[in-house]
Amino acid sequence: MQRASRHVFALIVIAFAILHIAPQVFGQTGEGWITLLDGENMGDWTLVGETNWRLEDGAVVADNRTS
């Protein structure tokens, strides 16, 4: 029982450590980083073809495909 408690405690500590560093890993900003999409608009991207490119739920999606 004591061994299981140690494992649970260790997993909780690891989970908090991951949550602490997650914004640093997934949200790189500052010197040397360029934000390509902000999740709200297409910015200065040049839309090519007849495909209807748009942002939906923070992802780039298209309605149809052109050859």
CHARMM-style PDB file with segment names, atoms N, HN, CA, C and O in Angstrom:
ATOM      1  N   MET     1       0.818  -1.194   0.000  1.00  0.00      PROA
ATOM      2  CA  MET     1       0.000   0.000   0.000  1.00  0.00      PROA
ATOM      3  C   MET     1       0.863   1.260   0.000  1.00  0.00      PROA
ATOM      4  O   MET     1       0.547   2.236  -0.680  1.00  0.00      PROA
ATOM      5  N   GLN     2       1.933   1.232   0.753  1.00  0.00      PROA
ATOM      6  HN  GLN     2       2.190   0.439   1.305  1.00  0.00      PROA
ATOM      7  CA  GLN     2       2.820   2.390   0.829  1.00  0.00      PROA
ATOM      8  C   GLN     2       3.491   2.636  -0.527  1.00  0.00      PROA
ATOM      9  O   GLN     2       3.709   3.783  -0.917  1.00  0.00      PROA
ATOM     10  N   ARG     3       3.813   1.568  -1.232  1.00  0.00      PROA
ATOM     11  HN  ARG     3       3.636   0.636  -0.916  1.00  0.00      PROA
ATOM     12  CA  ARG     3       4.449   1.686  -2.538  1.00  0.00      PROA
ATOM     13  C   ARG     3       3.488   2.333  -3.551  1.00  0.00      PROA
ATOM     14  O   ARG     3       3.900   3.169  -4.355  1.00  0.00      PROA
ATOM     15  N   ALA     4       2.220   1.943  -3.503  1.00  0.00      PROA
ATOM     16  HN  ALA     4       1.886   1.264  -2.849  1.00  0.00      PROA
ATOM     17  CA  ALA     4       1.220   2.531  -4.400  1.00  0.00      PROA
ATOM     18  C   ALA     4       1.043   4.016  -4.106  1.00  0.00      PROA
ATOM     19  O   ALA     4       0.890   4.817  -5.029  1.00  0.00      PROA
ATOM     20  N   SER     5       1.063   4.384  -2.847  1.00  0.00      PROA
ATOM     21  HN  SER     5       1.187   3.734  -2.098  1.00  0.00      PROA
ATOM     22  CA  SER     5       0.938   5.795  -2.468  1.00  0.00      PROA
ATOM     23  C   SER     5       2.103   6.610  -3.017  1.00  0.00      PROA
ATOM     24  O   SER     5       1.913   7.743  -3.461  1.00  0.00      PROA
ATOM     25  N   ARG     6       3.287   6.052  -2.990  1.00  0.00      PROA
ATOM     26  HN  ARG     6       3.442   5.132  -2.630  1.00  0.00      PROA
ATOM     27  CA  ARG     6       4.463   6.748  -3.544  1.00  0.00      PROA
ATOM     28  C   ARG     6       4.315   6.961  -5.045  1.00  0.00      PROA
ATOM     29  O   ARG     6       4.656   8.021  -5.570  1.00  0.00      PROA
ATOM     30  N   HSD     7       3.800   5.939  -5.728  1.00  0.00      PROA
ATOM     31  HN  HSD     7       3.523   5.078  -5.301  1.00  0.00      PROA
ATOM     32  CA  HSD     7       3.610   6.062  -7.170  1.00  0.00      PROA
ATOM     33  C   HSD     7       2.575   7.140  -7.502  1.00  0.00      PROA
ATOM     34  O   HSD     7       2.776   7.935  -8.421  1.00  0.00      PROA
ATOM     35  N   VAL     8       1.486   7.164  -6.765  1.00  0.00      PROA
ATOM     36  HN  VAL     8       1.323   6.518  -6.019  1.00  0.00      PROA
ATOM     37  CA  VAL     8       0.451   8.168  -6.991  1.00  0.00      PROA
ATOM     38  C   VAL     8       1.014   9.560  -6.727  1.00  0.00      PROA
ATOM     39  O   VAL     8       0.784  10.482  -7.509  1.00  0.00      PROA
ATOM     40  N   PHE     9       1.744   9.712  -5.639  1.00  0.00      PROA
ATOM     41  HN  PHE     9       1.931   8.963  -5.004  1.00  0.00      PROA
ATOM     42  CA  PHE     9       2.353  10.998  -5.306  1.00  0.00      PROA
ATOM     43  C   PHE     9       3.331  11.429  -6.404  1.00  0.00      PROA
ATOM     44  O   PHE     9       3.344  12.597  -6.795  1.00  0.00      PROA
ATOM     45  N   ALA    10       4.138  10.509  -6.896  1.00  0.00      PROA
ATOM     46  HN  ALA    10       4.127   9.561  -6.578  1.00  0.00      PROA
ATOM     47  CA  ALA    10       5.102  10.816  -7.956  1.00  0.00      PROA
ATOM     48  C   ALA    10       4.377  11.251  -9.229  1.00  0.00      PROA
ATOM     49  O   ALA    10       4.815  12.190  -9.893  1.00  0.00      PROA
ATOM     50  N   LEU    11       3.288  10.589  -9.577  1.00  0.00      PROA
ATOM     51  HN  LEU    11       2.933   9.826  -9.037  1.00  0.00      PROA
ATOM     52  CA  LEU    11       2.527  10.967 -10.768  1.00  0.00      PROA
ATOM     53  C   LEU    11       1.912  12.359 -10.623  1.00  0.00      PROA
ATOM     54  O   LEU    11       1.865  13.125 -11.586  1.00  0.00      PROA
ATOM     55  N   ILE    12       1.447  12.680  -9.428  1.00  0.00      PROA
ATOM     56  HN  ILE    12       1.485  12.058  -8.646  1.00  0.00      PROA
ATOM     57  CA  ILE    12       0.884  14.007  -9.192  1.00  0.00      PROA
ATOM     58  C   ILE    12       1.962  15.074  -9.333  1.00  0.00      PROA
ATOM     59  O   ILE    12       1.723  16.120  -9.937  1.00  0.00      PROA
ATOM     60  N   VAL    13       3.131  14.822  -8.788  1.00  0.00      PROA
ATOM     61  HN  VAL    13       3.325  13.972  -8.298  1.00  0.00      PROA
ATOM     62  CA  VAL    13       4.240  15.781  -8.900  1.00  0.00      PROA
ATOM     63  C   VAL    13       4.634  15.971 -10.365  1.00  0.00      PROA
ATOM     64  O   VAL    13       4.868  17.099 -10.800  1.00  0.00      PROA
ATOM     65  N   ILE    14       4.707  14.889 -11.120  1.00  0.00      PROA
ATOM     66  HN  ILE    14       4.517  13.973 -10.766  1.00  0.00      PROA
ATOM     67  CA  ILE    14       5.056  14.969 -12.534  1.00  0.00      PROA
ATOM     68  C   ILE    14       3.985  15.752 -13.306  1.00  0.00      PROA
ATOM     69  O   ILE    14       4.314  16.570 -14.165  1.00  0.00      PROA
ATOM     70  N   ALA    15       2.717  15.506 -13.002  1.00  0.00      PROA
ATOM     71  HN  ALA    15       2.450  14.841 -12.303  1.00  0.00      PROA
ATOM     72  CA  ALA    15       1.633  16.223 -13.681  1.00  0.00      PROA
ATOM     73  C   ALA    15       1.727  17.722 -13.440  1.00  0.00      PROA
ATOM     74  O   ALA    15       1.551  18.505 -14.373  1.00  0.00      PROA
ATOM     75  N   PHE    16       2.001  18.138 -12.207  1.00  0.00      PROA
ATOM     76  HN  PHE    16       2.144  17.502 -11.449  1.00  0.00      PROA
ATOM     77  CA  PHE    16       2.133  19.562 -11.917  1.00  0.00      PROA
ATOM     78  C   PHE    16       3.352  20.161 -12.618  1.00  0.00      PROA
ATOM     79  O   PHE    16       3.304  21.301 -13.079  1.00  0.00      PROA
ATOM     80  N   ALA    17       4.428  19.406 -12.699  1.00  0.00      PROA
ATOM     81  HN  ALA    17       4.466  18.480 -12.325  1.00  0.00      PROA
ATOM     82  CA  ALA    17       5.617  19.886 -13.407  1.00  0.00      PROA
ATOM     83  C   ALA    17       5.324  20.092 -14.886  1.00  0.00      PROA
ATOM     84  O   ALA    17       5.754  21.086 -15.470  1.00  0.00      PROA
ATOM     85  N   ILE    18       4.597  19.163 -15.494  1.00  0.00      PROA
ATOM     86  HN  ILE    18       4.247  18.356 -15.019  1.00  0.00      PROA
ATOM     87  CA  ILE    18       4.240  19.285 -16.917  1.00  0.00      PROA
ATOM     88  C   ILE    18       3.340  20.493 -17.130  1.00  0.00      PROA
ATOM     89  O   ILE    18       3.532  21.241 -18.089  1.00  0.00      PROA
ATOM     90  N   LEU    19       2.365  20.697 -16.257  1.00  0.00      PROA
ATOM     91  HN  LEU    19       2.209  20.089 -15.478  1.00  0.00      PROA
ATOM     92  CA  LEU    19       1.473  21.850 -16.386  1.00  0.00      PROA
ATOM     93  C   LEU    19       2.229  23.164 -16.221  1.00  0.00      PROA
ATOM     94  O   LEU    19       1.858  24.175 -16.819  1.00  0.00      PROA
ATOM     95  N   HSD    20       3.272  23.154 -15.424  1.00  0.00      PROA
ATOM     96  HN  HSD    20       3.573  22.333 -14.939  1.00  0.00      PROA
ATOM     97  CA  HSD    20       4.065  24.357 -15.200  1.00  0.00      PROA
ATOM     98  C   HSD    20       4.877  24.735 -16.438  1.00  0.00      PROA
ATOM     99  O   HSD    20       5.000  25.919 -16.754  1.00  0.00      PROA
ATOM    100  N   ILE    21       5.433  23.748 -17.142  1.00  0.00      PROA
ATOM    101  HN  ILE    21       5.333  22.786 -16.885  1.00  0.00      PROA
ATOM    102  CA  ILE    21       6.277  24.053 -18.297  1.00  0.00      PROA
ATOM    103  C   ILE    21       5.512  24.065 -19.613  1.00  0.00      PROA
ATOM    104  O   ILE    21       6.058  24.512 -20.621  1.00  0.00      PROA
ATOM    105  N   ALA    22       4.273  23.594 -19.643  1.00  0.00      PROA
ATOM    106  HN  ALA    22       3.829  23.231 -18.824  1.00  0.00      PROA
ATOM    107  CA  ALA    22       3.507  23.501 -20.891  1.00  0.00      PROA
ATOM    108  C   ALA    22       3.391  24.831 -21.628  1.00  0.00      PROA
ATOM    109  O   ALA    22       3.599  24.848 -22.841  1.00  0.00      PROA
ATOM    110  N   PRO    23       3.070  25.951 -20.970  1.00  0.00      PROA
ATOM    111  CA  PRO    23       2.980  27.210 -21.720  1.00  0.00      PROA
ATOM    112  C   PRO    23       4.309  27.586 -22.383  1.00  0.00      PROA
ATOM    113  O   PRO    23       4.301  28.178 -23.462  1.00  0.00      PROA
ATOM    114  N   GLN    24       5.420  27.265 -21.779  1.00  0.00      PROA
ATOM    115  HN  GLN    24       5.427  26.784 -20.903  1.00  0.00      PROA
ATOM    116  CA  GLN    24       6.719  27.574 -22.360  1.00  0.00      PROA
ATOM    117  C   GLN    24       6.968  26.737 -23.604  1.00  0.00      PROA
ATOM    118  O   GLN    24       7.575  27.215 -24.562  1.00  0.00      PROA
ATOM    119  N   VAL    25       6.510  25.507 -23.597  1.00  0.00      PROA
ATOM    120  HN  VAL    25       6.017  25.118 -22.819  1.00  0.00      PROA
ATOM    121  CA  VAL    25       6.739  24.606 -24.715  1.00  0.00      PROA
ATOM    122  C   VAL    25       5.819  24.929 -25.874  1.00  0.00      PROA
ATOM    123  O   VAL    25       6.269  24.976 -27.019  1.00  0.00      PROA
ATOM    124  N   PHE    26       4.538  25.154 -25.606  1.00  0.00      PROA
ATOM    125  HN  PHE    26       4.173  25.116 -24.676  1.00  0.00      PROA
ATOM    126  CA  PHE    26       3.553  25.326 -26.659  1.00  0.00      PROA
ATOM    127  C   PHE    26       3.329  26.774 -27.069  1.00  0.00      PROA
ATOM    128  O   PHE    26       2.720  27.017 -28.111  1.00  0.00      PROA
ATOM    129  N   GLY    27       3.785  27.716 -26.314  1.00  0.00      PROA
ATOM    130  HN  GLY    27       4.280  27.519 -25.468  1.00  0.00      PROA
ATOM    131  CA  GLY    27       3.541  29.115 -26.634  1.00  0.00      PROA
ATOM    132  C   GLY    27       4.825  29.892 -26.790  1.00  0.00      PROA
ATOM    133  O   GLY    27       5.019  30.910 -26.125  1.00  0.00      PROA
ATOM    134  N   GLN    28       5.704  29.431 -27.654  1.00  0.00      PROA
ATOM    135  HN  GLN    28       5.546  28.604 -28.194  1.00  0.00      PROA
ATOM    136  CA  GLN    28       6.987  30.102 -27.832  1.00  0.00      PROA
ATOM    137  C   GLN    28       6.783  31.479 -28.430  1.00  0.00      PROA
ATOM    138  O   GLN    28       6.172  31.626 -29.488  1.00  0.00      PROA
ATOM    139  N   THR    29       7.296  32.481 -27.750  1.00  0.00      PROA
ATOM    140  HN  THR    29       7.793  32.362 -26.890  1.00  0.00      PROA
ATOM    141  CA  THR    29       7.239  33.853 -28.230  1.00  0.00      PROA
ATOM    142  C   THR    29       8.571  34.514 -27.925  1.00  0.00      PROA
ATOM    143  O   THR    29       9.423  33.946 -27.241  1.00  0.00      PROA
ATOM    144  N   GLY    30       8.733  35.700 -28.432  1.00  0.00      PROA
ATOM    145  HN  GLY    30       8.041  36.161 -28.987  1.00  0.00      PROA
ATOM    146  CA  GLY    30       9.942  36.442 -28.133  1.00  0.00      PROA
ATOM    147  C   GLY    30      10.947  36.370 -29.266  1.00  0.00      PROA
ATOM    148  O   GLY    30      10.623  35.999 -30.393  1.00  0.00      PROA
ATOM    149  N   GLU    31      12.166  36.733 -28.937  1.00  0.00      PROA
ATOM    150  HN  GLU    31      12.430  37.035 -28.021  1.00  0.00      PROA
ATOM    151  CA  GLU    31      13.241  36.806 -29.919  1.00  0.00      PROA
ATOM    152  C   GLU    31      13.493  35.455 -30.594  1.00  0.00      PROA
ATOM    153  O   GLU    31      13.621  34.429 -29.926  1.00  0.00      PROA
ATOM    154  N   GLY    32      13.560  35.473 -31.919  1.00  0.00      PROA
ATOM    155  HN  GLY    32      13.456  36.306 -32.461  1.00  0.00      PROA
ATOM    156  CA  GLY    32      13.843  34.254 -32.664  1.00  0.00      PROA
ATOM    157  C   GLY    32      12.615  33.464 -33.080  1.00  0.00      PROA
ATOM    158  O   GLY    32      12.734  32.504 -33.841  1.00  0.00      PROA
ATOM    159  N   TRP    33      11.435  33.845 -32.600  1.00  0.00      PROA
ATOM    160  HN  TRP    33      11.339  34.625 -31.982  1.00  0.00      PROA
ATOM    161  CA  TRP    33      10.202  33.136 -32.943  1.00  0.00      PROA
ATOM    162  C   TRP    33       9.313  34.028 -33.784  1.00  0.00      PROA
ATOM    163  O   TRP    33       9.204  35.228 -33.529  1.00  0.00      PROA
ATOM    164  N   ILE    34       8.674  33.441 -34.791  1.00  0.00      PROA
ATOM    165  HN  ILE    34       8.762  32.467 -34.998  1.00  0.00      PROA
ATOM    166  CA  ILE    34       7.742  34.176 -35.641  1.00  0.00      PROA
ATOM    167  C   ILE    34       6.384  33.492 -35.538  1.00  0.00      PROA
ATOM    168  O   ILE    34       6.273  32.289 -35.775  1.00  0.00      PROA
ATOM    169  N   THR    35       5.351  34.257 -35.183  1.00  0.00      PROA
ATOM    170  HN  THR    35       5.442  35.234 -34.991  1.00  0.00      PROA
ATOM    171  CA  THR    35       4.005  33.711 -35.107  1.00  0.00      PROA
ATOM    172  C   THR    35       3.422  33.671 -36.510  1.00  0.00      PROA
ATOM    173  O   THR    35       3.241  34.711 -37.144  1.00  0.00      PROA
ATOM    174  N   LEU    36       3.128  32.469 -36.994  1.00  0.00      PROA
ATOM    175  HN  LEU    36       3.275  31.625 -36.479  1.00  0.00      PROA
ATOM    176  CA  LEU    36       2.570  32.332 -38.339  1.00  0.00      PROA
ATOM    177  C   LEU    36       1.077  32.572 -38.360  1.00  0.00      PROA
ATOM    178  O   LEU    36       0.572  33.246 -39.258  1.00  0.00      PROA
ATOM    179  N   LEU    37       0.360  32.034 -37.389  1.00  0.00      PROA
ATOM    180  HN  LEU    37       0.770  31.487 -36.659  1.00  0.00      PROA
ATOM    181  CA  LEU    37      -1.084  32.227 -37.266  1.00  0.00      PROA
ATOM    182  C   LEU    37      -1.397  32.495 -35.805  1.00  0.00      PROA
ATOM    183  O   LEU    37      -0.848  31.853 -34.910  1.00  0.00      PROA
ATOM    184  N   ASP    38      -2.285  33.450 -35.575  1.00  0.00      PROA
ATOM    185  HN  ASP    38      -2.732  33.971 -36.302  1.00  0.00      PROA
ATOM    186  CA  ASP    38      -2.662  33.738 -34.194  1.00  0.00      PROA
ATOM    187  C   ASP    38      -3.929  33.019 -33.764  1.00  0.00      PROA
ATOM    188  O   ASP    38      -4.387  33.187 -32.634  1.00  0.00      PROA
ATOM    189  N   GLY    39      -4.505  32.211 -34.667  1.00  0.00      PROA
ATOM    190  HN  GLY    39      -4.133  32.074 -35.586  1.00  0.00      PROA
ATOM    191  CA  GLY    39      -5.709  31.466 -34.346  1.00  0.00      PROA
ATOM    192  C   GLY    39      -6.979  32.264 -34.537  1.00  0.00      PROA
ATOM    193  O   GLY    39      -8.072  31.735 -34.334  1.00  0.00      PROA
ATOM    194  N   GLU    40      -6.863  33.544 -34.928  1.00  0.00      PROA
ATOM    195  HN  GLU    40      -5.975  33.974 -35.093  1.00  0.00      PROA
ATOM    196  CA  GLU    40      -8.038  34.389 -35.103  1.00  0.00      PROA
ATOM    197  C   GLU    40      -8.204  34.924 -36.523  1.00  0.00      PROA
ATOM    198  O   GLU    40      -9.327  35.145 -36.976  1.00  0.00      PROA
ATOM    199  N   ASN    41      -7.073  35.135 -37.238  1.00  0.00      PROA
ATOM    200  HN  ASN    41      -6.160  34.956 -36.870  1.00  0.00      PROA
ATOM    201  CA  ASN    41      -7.187  35.610 -38.613  1.00  0.00      PROA
ATOM    202  C   ASN    41      -6.010  35.076 -39.424  1.00  0.00      PROA
ATOM    203  O   ASN    41      -5.027  34.576 -38.876  1.00  0.00      PROA
ATOM    204  N   MET    42      -6.139  35.197 -40.758  1.00  0.00      PROA
ATOM    205  HN  MET    42      -6.937  35.603 -41.203  1.00  0.00      PROA
ATOM    206  CA  MET    42      -5.124  34.649 -41.658  1.00  0.00      PROA
ATOM    207  C   MET    42      -3.941  35.594 -41.831  1.00  0.00      PROA
ATOM    208  O   MET    42      -2.955  35.227 -42.470  1.00  0.00      PROA
ATOM    209  N   GLY    43      -4.015  36.787 -41.283  1.00  0.00      PROA
ATOM    210  HN  GLY    43      -4.815  37.085 -40.764  1.00  0.00      PROA
ATOM    211  CA  GLY    43      -2.900  37.720 -41.337  1.00  0.00      PROA
ATOM    212  C   GLY    43      -2.502  38.076 -42.757  1.00  0.00      PROA
ATOM    213  O   GLY    43      -3.358  38.393 -43.583  1.00  0.00      PROA
ATOM    214  N   ASP    44      -1.205  38.025 -43.048  1.00  0.00      PROA
ATOM    215  HN  ASP    44      -0.509  37.767 -42.377  1.00  0.00      PROA
ATOM    216  CA  ASP    44      -0.679  38.410 -44.355  1.00  0.00      PROA
ATOM    217  C   ASP    44      -0.512  37.238 -45.296  1.00  0.00      PROA
ATOM    218  O   ASP    44       0.231  37.342 -46.273  1.00  0.00      PROA
ATOM    219  N   TRP    45      -1.171  36.141 -45.038  1.00  0.00      PROA
ATOM    220  HN  TRP    45      -1.774  36.057 -44.245  1.00  0.00      PROA
ATOM    221  CA  TRP    45      -1.060  34.973 -45.910  1.00  0.00      PROA
ATOM    222  C   TRP    45      -1.720  35.286 -47.247  1.00  0.00      PROA
ATOM    223  O   TRP    45      -2.768  35.930 -47.300  1.00  0.00      PROA
ATOM    224  N   THR    46      -1.096  34.826 -48.322  1.00  0.00      PROA
ATOM    225  HN  THR    46      -0.245  34.303 -48.280  1.00  0.00      PROA
ATOM    226  CA  THR    46      -1.653  34.981 -49.664  1.00  0.00      PROA
ATOM    227  C   THR    46      -2.473  33.740 -49.983  1.00  0.00      PROA
ATOM    228  O   THR    46      -1.943  32.630 -50.039  1.00  0.00      PROA
ATOM    229  N   LEU    47      -3.760  33.936 -50.191  1.00  0.00      PROA
ATOM    230  HN  LEU    47      -4.191  34.838 -50.146  1.00  0.00      PROA
ATOM    231  CA  LEU    47      -4.643  32.824 -50.514  1.00  0.00      PROA
ATOM    232  C   LEU    47      -4.495  32.497 -51.990  1.00  0.00      PROA
ATOM    233  O   LEU    47      -4.642  33.383 -52.832  1.00  0.00      PROA
ATOM    234  N   VAL    48      -4.209  31.254 -52.319  1.00  0.00      PROA
ATOM    235  HN  VAL    48      -4.089  30.534 -51.635  1.00  0.00      PROA
ATOM    236  CA  VAL    48      -3.967  30.821 -53.688  1.00  0.00      PROA
ATOM    237  C   VAL    48      -5.076  29.877 -54.120  1.00  0.00      PROA
ATOM    238  O   VAL    48      -5.517  29.025 -53.348  1.00  0.00      PROA
ATOM    239  N   GLY    49      -5.525  30.035 -55.364  1.00  0.00      PROA
ATOM    240  HN  GLY    49      -5.167  30.727 -55.991  1.00  0.00      PROA
ATOM    241  CA  GLY    49      -6.549  29.147 -55.903  1.00  0.00      PROA
ATOM    242  C   GLY    49      -7.938  29.547 -55.471  1.00  0.00      PROA
ATOM    243  O   GLY    49      -8.151  30.613 -54.895  1.00  0.00      PROA
ATOM    244  N   GLU    50      -8.878  28.669 -55.761  1.00  0.00      PROA
ATOM    245  HN  GLU    50      -8.704  27.802 -56.229  1.00  0.00      PROA
ATOM    246  CA  GLU    50     -10.278  28.945 -55.464  1.00  0.00      PROA
ATOM    247  C   GLU    50     -10.739  28.322 -54.153  1.00  0.00      PROA
ATOM    248  O   GLU    50     -11.908  28.437 -53.784  1.00  0.00      PROA
ATOM    249  N   THR    51      -9.840  27.676 -53.466  1.00  0.00      PROA
ATOM    250  HN  THR    51      -8.891  27.583 -53.766  1.00  0.00      PROA
ATOM    251  CA  THR    51     -10.195  27.043 -52.202  1.00  0.00      PROA
ATOM    252  C   THR    51     -10.546  28.100 -51.170  1.00  0.00      PROA
ATOM    253  O   THR    51      -9.886  29.137 -51.087  1.00  0.00      PROA
ATOM    254  N   ASN    52     -11.566  27.845 -50.395  1.00  0.00      PROA
ATOM    255  HN  ASN    52     -12.102  27.003 -50.463  1.00  0.00      PROA
ATOM    256  CA  ASN    52     -12.035  28.771 -49.374  1.00  0.00      PROA
ATOM    257  C   ASN    52     -11.296  28.502 -48.070  1.00  0.00      PROA
ATOM    258  O   ASN    52     -11.816  27.809 -47.196  1.00  0.00      PROA
ATOM    259  N   TRP    53     -10.090  29.041 -47.932  1.00  0.00      PROA
ATOM    260  HN  TRP    53      -9.667  29.604 -48.642  1.00  0.00      PROA
ATOM    261  CA  TRP    53      -9.300  28.863 -46.715  1.00  0.00      PROA
ATOM    262  C   TRP    53      -9.854  29.753 -45.615  1.00  0.00      PROA
ATOM    263  O   TRP    53     -10.222  30.904 -45.853  1.00  0.00      PROA
ATOM    264  N   ARG    54      -9.908  29.202 -44.407  1.00  0.00      PROA
ATOM    265  HN  ARG    54      -9.609  28.268 -44.214  1.00  0.00      PROA
ATOM    266  CA  ARG    54     -10.360  29.975 -43.252  1.00  0.00      PROA
ATOM    267  C   ARG    54      -9.833  29.322 -41.973  1.00  0.00      PROA
ATOM    268  O   ARG    54      -9.336  28.196 -41.985  1.00  0.00      PROA
ATOM    269  N   LEU    55      -9.956  30.054 -40.886  1.00  0.00      PROA
ATOM    270  HN  LEU    55     -10.360  30.969 -40.876  1.00  0.00      PROA
ATOM    271  CA  LEU    55      -9.600  29.507 -39.579  1.00  0.00      PROA
ATOM    272  C   LEU    55     -10.874  29.047 -38.889  1.00  0.00      PROA
ATOM    273  O   LEU    55     -11.871  29.767 -38.844  1.00  0.00      PROA
ATOM    274  N   GLU    56     -10.823  27.840 -38.356  1.00  0.00      PROA
ATOM    275  HN  GLU    56     -10.013  27.254 -38.393  1.00  0.00      PROA
ATOM    276  CA  GLU    56     -11.964  27.283 -37.647  1.00  0.00      PROA
ATOM    277  C   GLU    56     -11.450  26.585 -36.399  1.00  0.00      PROA
ATOM    278  O   GLU    56     -10.683  25.626 -36.489  1.00  0.00      PROA
ATOM    279  N   ASP    57     -11.863  27.055 -35.255  1.00  0.00      PROA
ATOM    280  HN  ASP    57     -12.486  27.833 -35.181  1.00  0.00      PROA
ATOM    281  CA  ASP    57     -11.400  26.505 -33.974  1.00  0.00      PROA
ATOM    282  C   ASP    57      -9.881  26.520 -33.873  1.00  0.00      PROA
ATOM    283  O   ASP    57      -9.285  25.597 -33.318  1.00  0.00      PROA
ATOM    284  N   GLY    58      -9.249  27.567 -34.410  1.00  0.00      PROA
ATOM    285  HN  GLY    58      -9.733  28.316 -34.862  1.00  0.00      PROA
ATOM    286  CA  GLY    58      -7.800  27.727 -34.314  1.00  0.00      PROA
ATOM    287  C   GLY    58      -7.014  26.919 -35.334  1.00  0.00      PROA
ATOM    288  O   GLY    58      -5.784  26.902 -35.278  1.00  0.00      PROA
ATOM    289  N   ALA    59      -7.693  26.242 -36.275  1.00  0.00      PROA
ATOM    290  HN  ALA    59      -8.692  26.256 -36.321  1.00  0.00      PROA
ATOM    291  CA  ALA    59      -7.007  25.447 -37.296  1.00  0.00      PROA
ATOM    292  C   ALA    59      -7.338  25.998 -38.678  1.00  0.00      PROA
ATOM    293  O   ALA    59      -8.412  26.563 -38.886  1.00  0.00      PROA
ATOM    294  N   VAL    60      -6.413  25.833 -39.622  1.00  0.00      PROA
ATOM    295  HN  VAL    60      -5.540  25.374 -39.453  1.00  0.00      PROA
ATOM    296  CA  VAL    60      -6.652  26.249 -41.000  1.00  0.00      PROA
ATOM    297  C   VAL    60      -7.410  25.132 -41.704  1.00  0.00      PROA
ATOM    298  O   VAL    60      -6.964  23.985 -41.721  1.00  0.00      PROA
ATOM    299  N   VAL    61      -8.557  25.470 -42.284  1.00  0.00      PROA
ATOM    300  HN  VAL    61      -8.919  26.402 -42.270  1.00  0.00      PROA
ATOM    301  CA  VAL    61      -9.383  24.494 -42.989  1.00  0.00      PROA
ATOM    302  C   VAL    61      -9.787  25.056 -44.344  1.00  0.00      PROA
ATOM    303  O   VAL    61      -9.686  26.260 -44.581  1.00  0.00      PROA
ATOM    304  N   ALA    62     -10.250  24.169 -45.241  1.00  0.00      PROA
ATOM    305  HN  ALA    62     -10.332  23.191 -45.049  1.00  0.00      PROA
ATOM    306  CA  ALA    62     -10.690  24.584 -46.567  1.00  0.00      PROA
ATOM    307  C   ALA    62     -11.984  23.860 -46.913  1.00  0.00      PROA
ATOM    308  O   ALA    62     -12.194  22.717 -46.507  1.00  0.00      PROA
ATOM    309  N   ASP    63     -12.854  24.538 -47.671  1.00  0.00      PROA
ATOM    310  HN  ASP    63     -12.683  25.467 -48.001  1.00  0.00      PROA
ATOM    311  CA  ASP    63     -14.123  23.944 -48.078  1.00  0.00      PROA
ATOM    312  C   ASP    63     -13.983  22.992 -49.246  1.00  0.00      PROA
ATOM    313  O   ASP    63     -14.603  21.929 -49.255  1.00  0.00      PROA
ATOM    314  N   ASN    64     -13.171  23.359 -50.240  1.00  0.00      PROA
ATOM    315  HN  ASN    64     -12.667  24.223 -50.232  1.00  0.00      PROA
ATOM    316  CA  ASN    64     -13.027  22.501 -51.405  1.00  0.00      PROA
ATOM    317  C   ASN    64     -11.577  22.505 -51.873  1.00  0.00      PROA
ATOM    318  O   ASN    64     -10.761  23.308 -51.422  1.00  0.00      PROA
ATOM    319  N   ARG    65     -11.285  21.608 -52.768  1.00  0.00      PROA
ATOM    320  HN  ARG    65     -11.948  20.956 -53.135  1.00  0.00      PROA
ATOM    321  CA  ARG    65      -9.927  21.441 -53.240  1.00  0.00      PROA
ATOM    322  C   ARG    65      -9.862  21.738 -54.736  1.00  0.00      PROA
ATOM    323  O   ARG    65     -10.730  21.313 -55.499  1.00  0.00      PROA
ATOM    324  N   THR    66      -8.845  22.458 -55.141  1.00  0.00      PROA
ATOM    325  HN  THR    66      -8.141  22.803 -54.521  1.00  0.00      PROA
ATOM    326  CA  THR    66      -8.657  22.714 -56.563  1.00  0.00      PROA
ATOM    327  C   THR    66      -7.428  21.980 -57.035  1.00  0.00      PROA
ATOM    328  O   THR    66      -6.509  21.736 -56.253  1.00  0.00      PROA
ATOM    329  N   SER    67      -7.400  21.623 -58.312  1.00  0.00      PROA
ATOM    330  HN  SER    67      -8.147  21.821 -58.947  1.00  0.00      PROA
ATOM    331  CA  SER    67      -6.235  20.900 -58.806  1.00  0.00      PROA
ATOM    332  C   SER    67      -5.224  21.817 -59.425  1.00  0.00      PROA
ATOM    333  OT1 SER    67      -4.180  21.360 -59.891  1.00  0.00      PROA
TER     334      SER     67
END
